[in-house]
């Protein structure tokens, strides 16, 4: 068995010649980067079952935190700041509000 490597400008091959003088080529080209043309080949619908639970939990946390913030707005300080944190700091913002912001009450 003999092994040879063939390289030109566009292709790289390993050429294997076995004992019966049969020649087999193995293409070695690998794409090192992908462009926007390859995006059309991706099946984005396959990712929906993976991404959807995260979107739903994040949205639910935002809605619950905003509901609680505005329900108790007479006893809360910094309502505008907490509303911005809840909306713009996705998932972590509502958690911060429930951990820190609910303790931020005015004494009535």
N, C-alpha and C positions, 0 to 999 in steps of 0.2 A: 504494500500500500504506500502510495506517495501522496504528500500533501503540498500544495502550493498556494500562494496568495497572489491574487491579481487585484491591482488597484489602478483605477483611472480617475479622471476628474469627478465623475458622478457616482461611480459604484465601487464597492469593495467586496470581493468574493474570496472564499476559501474554496479551492478546487481540490477535491479528493479523488484520486484514481486508485481503485482497488486492484486486486491481483488479476482480475479478468479484464483489465484495461477499460473498465467502465468509468466514465467521468461523472461526478456529481458536483454541483455547485451549491454553495451555501452563501446566501446574501448576508452581508454584515452591516448593511446600512441601518442606522437607527436615527430617528428624528430627535434632535436635541432640543428643539423648541417648536411650539405650535403657534399658529397665527389665528386670526379671527375666522378664517375659512373653516377651521376644524370645529368651531362652536356649533355649526349647523348639524354636525354628526352626533352631538351629545343628546341623549334622551332625557330632557329635563323633567319629564313626567315621572321618571323613575325615582327622582329625588324627593318628590312631594310627600310620600309617607314618612320620610326621615325628617324633613324640615317642618312639616305641619304641626307636630306636637310642640315644638319650640316656639313657633309663632303664636299658637293658641295660648300657651302658658304665659308667655310674655305679655300678650294683649290682655289676658285676664288679670294679671298682676297690675298692669297700668290702670285698667278700669276700676279695680277694687281700691287701689291707692287713691285715685282721684275722687272716687265716690266718698271714701272715708275722710279725705282732706276737706272737701267742700261741705260734707255733712256736719263736720265739727269746726267750721271756719270761724265761729265766734270764740272758740277757745284756743285756736292755733295761732302761733306766731309765724311770720315769714311765709304766708300762703303762696305768694307769687314765686318765691324762690323754690319752695317745695314742689309746686306745680311744674316748673321748668325742669327740675331734677327728675321728677317722675316721668315726664314726657321724653326728654332728650337723652337721659342716661338709661338706655333700654335694659330691662330686666333688673339691673343692679339698682337703679333709681327707686323703683317701688319697694324693693327689699330694704334699702337704706331708710326710706320713709317709715316703713313699719317698725324698724328696729330703733331708729333715732328720732324721727319726726313726730311720732305719736307721743313721745315724752316731752316734746317741745310745746307745752301748754301754758297758757296764761292762768294765773290763779284767779278764780272768780269768786 
